[in-house]
Amino acid sequence: MGVAARLIRQLNDTLGVTSIVVSHDVDETFLIADGKVLAAATRDIEIDKSGFELFVAQAARRQAFLYGLSSVLLSLALGWAAAWAFRRRV
């Protein structure tokens, strides 16, 4: 049993409550009934980039300076546009 499952079980026993961990980095799944962890399982998954996300990731690796410069310029332009769009009119 993984670290997360042990911590959840200890928390349940101590507080008498049920806790569910939802996170991007927890790769365990739990079956919980009546406030107790009945089973725990893990599964390896692989996520690949495709389409525009793949293009952006490759551009960031291949042309790091241009990618960084374009990111800064885009942020400045969008910040200016937001300031202009939401300016106070007196």
Buried (B, 14 or more C-beta within 10 A) or exposed (E): EBEBBEEBBEBBEEEEEBBEEEEEEBEBEBEBEEEEBEEBEEEEEEEEEEEEEEEEEEEEEEEEEEBEEEEEEEEEEEEEEEEEEEEEEE
